[in-house]
């Protein structure tokens, strides 16, 4: 039942945004009672947070490949594929707009982004342990940079990079403007 509810919520949030999604609609689409939804998620924003996490998890691969360049390329490819899709870019713009006028939605959005950055940080720490990156590299800032690099074109109205550019963006993150040595 949890899976049906979360699937319905994710679909509705992608289609309409959080503001325009109601618990009644989620319950109807999931073929459950409204009380069933509320027993699992206390309020709509809690359910929206779970839906956001699910959206990010569905497009972002964090399998440890054993090599940070491959991990970053997979991350960039997944996020760029989502942000360049009609549904993905529309969802991000709507949720960002909702965050501007609803502090609770801003918190949900920030929390989901923080979990995304945390998953990337784990990948970078594994890379540090393998000796792939400098022991003193500021990985928390690198994680913010990567996520911002991938999401900012959607919010700023600039053309988003294509998923085929994922290897070049991963190289930019790893080597900066100096390029591989």
Secondary structure, 3 states (H helix, E strand, C coil): CHHHHHHHHHHHHHHHCCCCCCHHHHHHHHCCCHHHHHHHCCCHHHHHHHHHHHHHHHHCCCCCCCCHHHHHHHHHHHHHHHHCCHHHHHHHHHHHHHHHHCHHHHHHHHHHHHHHHHHHHHHHHHHHHCCCCCCCCCHHHHHHHHHHHHHHHHHHCCCCCCHHHHHHHHHHHHHHHHCCC
